[in-house]
Amino acid sequence: MSRRSQILEKKKKRTLRAQKFKSPSLPNTPSSRGISVKSPMDHGPEQIQNRLKKKSPWYASIVDPIKGADCKVPDDTGVDTGTLQMVQKFQANVDAGGTCGIRLKTPYPYSGGVATPFDYIVTGTLPGDVDFTDTGSVPEAFTALKAYSDGVRVVSAAIYCQSDAALSSNEGMMVGYVNPFGDSLYPADTTTTELMNSFKAATVPINSGKACVAKWYPIRKNDKNYRSFYNPGADITQMPYYEMGVLVTGAHYSGGVGSTFTFTTVVNYEFTPTSNTLNILGAKSSPQDEMEESLVTLWTQDMEIAGAVNNTTPSRSPESVSPSHEDDESGFGMFFNVITELMPLALALL
């Protein structure tokens, strides 16, 4: 037998032995050349949701209303609408009982019925009581919206409260609360404890160095709906109550002077204009994105509606929302983003 034949015979025997002892439960792994799949950890439900939230203009506006101007509700309205952002600041000193605060009966503009929409909160005759009195001022945006629009809805809104007291006097707490589309307002004799225990309310210690916020969020309740455009010229009795407020309680008071607090009210409006005068605000078709609307209304149900934020948050200058709906170049809105996120996950499961 030639040398070449001997070598071929040995190779044949080795191949037969390898096949004999190979486990049938471990099939050959196909080549992965040209295939790139990210870690499954990048495609978990939480990671996907977080990335989608960053691509939603409406959600960004709700989370941070000061940076949420020029945003609209992405429903199927499809009519030309304009936008307007209202940012107003107020200062108040606590009374002898260590209490002050502000509430907005409704961010929707109205005419008549009640003297003023903003109410400062003062202590009642008994410890722990608060009294809502009409000693505030009409929001500046109401005048323009009543004059130049026939339908108004809220896109996002918030009330912030910051302590201006010295560190040595930072005692007490701030209570943020929201009563969305309630059948009635909290009565004048509401107690601090009742506000603290209201749905989605939160307390922030004044000595934490944080501001307190109470936010608007989209909700449907009976016949009241975040989608609806409400007539700004209607009496308040025909408008929906969407009560928001921040109460300060137990704050420092000495020598006839109480600690000072700064309140910032922010409301982003979308409205149907009745005059060409408001074309300067860029009236154009409202975005239609059913996927984004559905996701945002879902996300906000688990969002902290009231709580602590950095003191720098209400101190910043207003700014347009980013990203904006105009940044979408696909033409498919949030649906395209969802498909983009789910495609790698589908490939990873193949």
C-alpha positions as CSV (number, residue, x, y, z in Angstrom):
1,M,0.0,0.0,0.0
2,S,1.4,3.4,-1.0
3,R,2.2,6.1,1.5
4,R,-0.7,8.2,0.2
5,S,-3.2,5.4,0.6
6,Q,-2.1,4.8,4.2
7,I,-2.7,8.5,5.1
8,L,-6.2,8.5,3.6
9,E,-7.1,5.3,5.4
10,K,-6.0,6.8,8.8
11,K,-8.1,9.9,8.1
12,K,-11.1,7.7,7.3
13,K,-10.8,5.8,10.6
14,R,-10.5,9.0,12.6
15,T,-13.7,10.4,11.0
16,L,-15.6,7.2,11.7
17,R,-14.5,7.2,15.4
18,A,-15.5,10.8,15.8
19,Q,-19.0,10.2,14.4
20,K,-19.4,7.1,16.6
21,F,-18.8,9.1,19.9
22,K,-20.6,12.3,18.9
23,S,-23.6,13.1,21.1
24,P,-26.9,13.3,19.1
25,S,-28.2,15.9,21.5
26,L,-25.6,18.5,20.4
27,P,-26.2,19.4,16.8
28,N,-23.7,21.4,14.9
29,T,-24.0,25.1,15.4
30,P,-24.5,27.0,12.2
31,S,-22.1,29.8,11.3
32,S,-23.0,33.2,12.8
33,R,-21.0,35.1,10.3
34,G,-22.9,38.2,9.1
35,I,-25.5,38.0,11.9
36,S,-25.4,40.6,14.7
37,V,-28.0,40.5,17.5
38,K,-27.9,42.8,20.5
39,S,-28.2,41.6,24.1
40,P,-31.7,40.6,25.1
41,M,-31.3,43.0,28.0
42,D,-31.5,45.9,25.6
43,H,-34.9,44.7,24.4
44,G,-36.8,44.1,27.6
45,P,-40.2,45.8,28.0
46,E,-38.9,48.4,30.4
47,Q,-36.0,49.4,28.1
48,I,-38.3,49.6,25.1
49,Q,-40.8,51.7,27.0
50,N,-38.1,54.1,28.2
51,R,-36.8,54.7,24.7
52,L,-40.3,55.2,23.3
53,K,-41.0,57.8,26.0
54,K,-38.0,59.8,24.8
55,K,-39.5,59.9,21.3
56,S,-42.9,61.2,22.4
57,P,-43.3,65.1,22.3
58,W,-46.6,64.9,24.3
59,Y,-45.1,62.8,27.1
60,A,-42.1,65.1,27.3
61,S,-44.4,68.1,27.6
62,I,-46.4,66.5,30.4
63,V,-43.3,65.5,32.4
64,D,-41.7,68.9,32.0
65,P,-44.3,71.5,31.1
66,I,-41.8,74.5,31.3
67,K,-39.8,72.8,28.4
68,G,-43.1,71.6,26.8
69,A,-44.3,74.6,24.8
70,D,-45.6,74.4,21.3
71,C,-46.9,70.8,21.8
72,K,-50.3,69.5,20.9
73,V,-52.4,66.5,21.8
74,P,-51.8,63.9,19.1
75,D,-55.4,62.7,18.7
76,D,-57.5,62.5,15.5
77,T,-58.8,66.1,15.6
78,G,-57.1,67.1,12.4
79,V,-58.1,70.8,12.5
80,D,-55.8,73.8,12.5
81,T,-54.9,74.8,16.0
82,G,-52.5,77.2,17.7
83,T,-50.5,76.9,20.9
84,L,-49.9,79.2,23.8
85,Q,-47.8,78.8,26.9
86,M,-48.6,80.6,30.2
87,V,-45.9,80.9,32.8
88,Q,-46.8,83.0,35.9
89,K,-45.0,83.4,39.2
90,F,-46.5,84.4,42.6
91,Q,-45.0,84.9,46.0
92,A,-46.8,84.4,49.3
93,N,-45.8,84.5,53.0
94,V,-47.1,81.9,55.5
95,D,-49.6,83.2,58.1
96,A,-49.3,82.9,61.8
97,G,-50.3,79.3,61.5
98,G,-47.4,78.5,59.1
99,T,-49.7,78.0,56.1
100,C,-49.9,79.4,52.6
101,G,-50.5,77.9,49.2
102,I,-52.1,78.3,45.8
103,R,-54.6,76.3,43.9
104,L,-56.0,76.5,40.4
105,K,-59.7,75.6,40.2
106,T,-59.3,74.8,36.6
107,P,-56.6,75.6,34.0
108,Y,-59.4,75.9,31.4
109,P,-60.3,79.6,30.8
110,Y,-63.8,80.8,31.6
111,S,-65.9,83.9,32.2
112,G,-67.8,84.9,35.3
113,G,-69.1,82.8,38.1
114,V,-66.2,83.2,40.4
115,A,-64.1,86.3,41.1
116,T,-60.7,84.8,40.6
117,P,-59.3,81.4,39.5
118,F,-56.2,81.5,41.8
119,D,-56.9,81.0,45.5
120,Y,-54.4,81.4,48.3
121,I,-54.8,79.0,51.1
122,V,-54.9,80.3,54.7
123,T,-55.3,78.5,58.0
124,G,-58.8,78.0,59.4
125,T,-60.0,78.6,62.9
126,L,-58.9,75.1,64.0
127,P,-55.4,73.6,63.9
128,G,-55.0,71.7,60.6
129,D,-57.8,73.4,58.8
130,V,-57.2,75.3,55.6
131,D,-59.5,77.9,54.0
132,F,-59.6,78.5,50.2
133,T,-60.3,82.2,49.6
134,D,-60.6,84.2,46.4
135,T,-57.6,86.5,46.9
136,G,-55.6,85.5,43.8
137,S,-55.5,86.9,40.3
138,V,-56.8,85.9,36.9
139,P,-54.3,84.0,34.8
140,E,-52.9,86.2,32.1
141,A,-53.5,83.8,29.3
142,F,-57.3,83.8,29.9
143,T,-57.7,87.2,28.3
144,A,-56.1,86.3,25.0
145,L,-57.7,82.9,24.8
146,K,-61.2,84.3,25.4
147,A,-60.7,87.0,22.8
148,Y,-59.2,85.0,20.0
149,S,-60.3,81.4,20.3
150,D,-63.6,79.5,20.4
151,G,-62.2,76.2,21.8
152,V,-59.3,75.5,24.3
153,R,-57.8,72.4,25.7
154,V,-54.8,71.8,28.0
155,V,-51.8,69.9,26.6
156,S,-49.8,69.9,29.9
157,A,-49.6,71.9,33.1
158,A,-48.0,72.1,36.5
159,I,-47.8,74.1,39.7
160,Y,-44.4,74.4,41.4
161,C,-43.6,75.6,44.9
162,Q,-40.2,76.7,46.1
163,S,-39.1,77.8,49.6
164,D,-37.3,81.1,49.8
165,A,-36.6,80.7,53.6
166,A,-33.1,80.6,55.1
167,L,-31.8,77.1,55.9
168,S,-32.2,77.7,59.6
169,S,-35.9,78.3,59.1
170,N,-36.7,75.4,56.8
171,E,-39.3,73.6,58.8
172,G,-42.6,72.2,57.7
173,M,-43.6,70.6,54.5
174,M,-45.3,71.2,51.1
175,V,-48.2,69.1,49.9
176,G,-48.9,68.7,46.1
177,Y,-52.3,67.5,45.0
178,V,-54.5,67.1,42.0
179,N,-58.3,66.6,41.8
180,P,-58.8,65.8,38.0
181,F,-62.2,66.5,36.5
182,G,-63.8,66.4,39.9
183,D,-67.5,66.9,40.4
184,S,-66.8,69.7,42.8
185,L,-63.9,71.6,44.4
186,Y,-62.5,70.8,47.8
187,P,-64.5,72.8,50.3
188,A,-63.2,75.7,52.3
189,D,-62.9,73.7,55.5
190,T,-60.8,71.0,54.0
191,T,-58.1,69.8,56.4
192,T,-54.4,69.5,55.7
193,T,-54.7,65.8,56.5
194,E,-57.5,65.4,53.9
195,L,-55.3,67.0,51.2
196,M,-52.3,64.9,52.2
197,N,-54.4,61.7,51.8
198,S,-56.1,62.7,48.5
199,F,-55.5,60.5,45.5
200,K,-51.9,60.8,44.0
201,A,-51.0,63.6,46.5
202,A,-47.4,63.8,47.7
203,T,-45.6,65.6,50.6
204,V,-42.1,67.2,50.3
205,P,-40.2,68.3,53.4
206,I,-39.2,71.9,53.1
207,N,-35.7,71.1,54.5
208,S,-35.1,68.7,51.7
209,G,-34.0,71.5,49.4
210,K,-36.4,70.4,46.7
211,A,-39.4,72.1,45.1
212,C,-42.9,70.5,45.2
213,V,-44.9,70.0,42.0
214,A,-48.5,69.0,41.1
215,K,-49.0,68.1,37.5
216,W,-51.9,67.9,35.0
217,Y,-52.3,64.6,33.3
218,P,-54.7,63.3,30.6
219,I,-57.7,61.5,31.9
220,R,-61.2,60.6,30.9
221,K,-63.8,60.9,33.6
222,N,-67.5,60.5,32.9
223,D,-68.4,63.1,30.2
224,K,-65.2,65.1,30.8
225,N,-62.3,64.4,28.5
226,Y,-58.8,65.8,28.0
227,R,-59.5,65.7,24.2
228,S,-62.4,68.2,24.4
229,F,-62.0,71.8,23.4
230,Y,-63.9,73.9,25.9
231,N,-65.5,77.3,25.1
232,P,-63.3,79.9,26.9
233,G,-66.3,82.3,27.1
234,A,-68.5,79.9,29.1
235,D,-69.4,80.4,32.8
236,I,-67.3,78.4,35.2
237,T,-70.3,76.4,36.1
238,Q,-70.2,75.0,32.6
239,M,-66.4,74.3,32.7
240,P,-64.8,71.2,34.1
241,Y,-63.1,71.4,37.5
242,Y,-59.5,70.2,37.3
243,E,-58.2,71.3,40.6
244,M,-54.4,71.5,41.2
245,G,-52.5,73.0,44.1
246,V,-49.6,73.1,46.4
247,L,-50.1,73.8,50.1
248,V,-47.4,74.8,52.6
249,T,-48.0,73.8,56.2
250,G,-46.0,74.1,59.4
251,A,-43.6,76.6,58.0
252,H,-41.5,79.1,60.0
253,Y,-43.3,82.2,61.4
254,S,-41.6,84.6,63.8
255,G,-41.8,88.2,64.8
256,G,-44.9,88.8,62.7
257,V,-43.2,87.6,59.5
258,G,-43.7,84.3,57.8
259,S,-41.4,82.4,55.5
260,T,-41.7,83.3,51.8
261,F,-42.6,80.8,49.1
262,T,-42.5,81.2,45.3
263,F,-45.2,79.5,43.2
264,T,-44.9,79.0,39.5
265,T,-47.9,78.0,37.4
266,V,-47.3,76.6,33.9
267,V,-50.0,75.7,31.4
268,N,-49.5,74.8,27.7
269,Y,-52.7,75.4,25.7
270,E,-53.9,74.2,22.3
271,F,-56.8,76.2,20.8
272,T,-58.9,76.7,17.7
273,P,-58.3,80.3,16.6
274,T,-61.1,82.6,15.5
275,S,-58.8,85.4,14.1
276,N,-56.0,85.6,11.6
277,T,-54.2,87.6,14.3
278,L,-53.1,84.4,15.9
279,N,-51.5,83.0,12.8
280,I,-48.3,84.4,14.3
281,L,-48.5,81.5,16.7
282,G,-48.2,79.1,13.8
283,A,-51.7,77.6,13.6
284,K,-51.5,74.4,11.6
285,S,-53.0,70.9,11.6
286,S,-53.0,69.1,14.9
287,P,-50.8,65.9,14.7
288,Q,-52.7,62.6,14.4
289,D,-50.9,59.8,16.1
290,E,-53.2,57.3,17.7
291,M,-50.3,55.1,18.8
292,E,-48.6,58.0,20.7
293,E,-51.8,59.1,22.3
294,S,-52.6,55.6,23.6
295,L,-49.1,55.0,24.9
296,V,-49.0,58.4,26.7
297,T,-52.4,57.9,28.4
298,L,-51.1,54.6,29.6
299,W,-47.7,55.8,30.8
300,T,-49.2,58.8,32.7
301,Q,-51.4,56.5,34.8
302,D,-48.3,55.2,36.6
303,M,-46.4,58.6,36.6
304,E,-45.9,60.5,39.8
305,I,-48.4,63.3,39.5
306,A,-47.1,65.2,42.5
307,G,-43.8,65.1,44.3
308,A,-40.3,66.6,44.6
309,V,-38.3,68.1,41.8
310,N,-35.0,70.0,41.7
311,N,-35.3,73.7,42.7
312,T,-33.8,74.6,39.3
313,T,-36.7,73.0,37.4
314,P,-39.3,75.9,37.9
315,S,-36.5,78.5,37.7
316,R,-35.6,77.8,34.0
317,S,-36.7,79.8,31.0
318,P,-39.6,78.4,28.9
319,E,-38.7,76.4,25.9
320,S,-40.3,74.4,23.1
321,V,-40.7,70.7,23.5
322,S,-38.0,68.5,22.1
323,P,-38.4,66.3,20.1
324,S,-41.4,68.0,18.4
325,H,-44.0,66.3,16.2
326,E,-42.4,68.1,13.2
327,D,-39.2,66.2,13.8
328,D,-40.8,63.0,12.6
329,E,-39.7,62.3,9.0
330,S,-41.1,58.8,8.6
331,G,-44.7,59.9,8.3
332,F,-45.8,57.1,10.5
333,G,-45.2,58.7,13.9
334,M,-45.0,56.5,17.0
335,F,-46.1,53.4,15.1
336,F,-42.8,53.6,13.2
337,N,-40.8,53.9,16.5
338,V,-42.6,50.9,18.0
339,I,-41.9,48.7,14.9
340,T,-38.2,49.9,15.0
341,E,-38.0,48.8,18.7
342,L,-39.7,45.5,18.2
343,M,-37.8,44.4,15.1
344,P,-34.5,43.6,16.9
345,L,-36.4,41.7,19.5
346,A,-38.2,39.6,16.9
347,L,-34.9,38.8,15.2
348,A,-33.4,37.8,18.5
349,L,-36.2,35.3,19.1
350,L,-35.8,33.6,15.7
